[in-house]
Amino acid sequence: MYCLYEDPEASQSQQMEQWITQELERTELGDTRRTKGLIKIVENLSAKPEASIPQASGTWDETKATYDFWDSP
């Protein structure tokens, strides 16, 4: 896995989360809450790439938030 900074103490999933945050935190979506939502969606999906959206999201609230995010301009 590629990571600009390696933390030898971090697990692979922690490194993935750090990389996702680093790559997406400067995304301009008009509201910082939307950027945080995007980061959460990508973290969920990358943790379980073979899963459906509901399975990867884990809860109904996060599933709904994912679909709402994709549904809004």
N, C-alpha and C positions, 0 to 999 in steps of 0.2 A: 504494500500500500504506500502511496506517495503522500508525504506530509512535509511541509516546509520546516517544521520544527518537530523533532522526535523527543518525546518524553519517555525515557526508558522505564519509568514507573507506571505509565498509562497502559491500560489494556488496549487491544485492537479496537474495540467499540468506542472507548474514550478517545482514541486517536482519530477515529472516523468522525465523531461528534465535533472535535476540535477543528478538523479540516473543513467540515461543512460550515461551521460558524465562521471560520476565517474566510471562506470563499463567498458566503452569502450575506455577511453582516453589512456590507456597503451597498447592497441592492436597494434601489430607491423605488419604493412602491407607493409613495405618497403618505405613508403613516408607518411609524416604527413598529406598531403592533402587527401590521401585515408582514413586515420583514421577519419578525419573531415567529409569526405563524408559518411562514414559508420554511424557515429553518426547522421548526418542529415537524412539519410534514415530511421534509427530506430526511430528517433523522429517523422518523418512524419507518418510512419506506426503505431506507437503506439498511435498517436493522433486520428487516424481514422482507427481502426483495421478492420472494416467491409467494408472499401472502397477498390476499385481497386487501382492499382499502380498509374495510372494517377490522380484519384480523391484524393488520399492521398498526392501525390506530389504537386498538386496545379497548377504547371505551366509545360509547355512543356519542358523547360530547365531542371527542376528538375526531370521530368519523364525520359527524355533521360539520364540524369546523373545516375539515379538509374539503368536503364537497362545496360548502359555502365559499371557501377561498377560491376554488376553481370556477365557481359560478359567477363571481363578481368581477367586474372590469378593473 
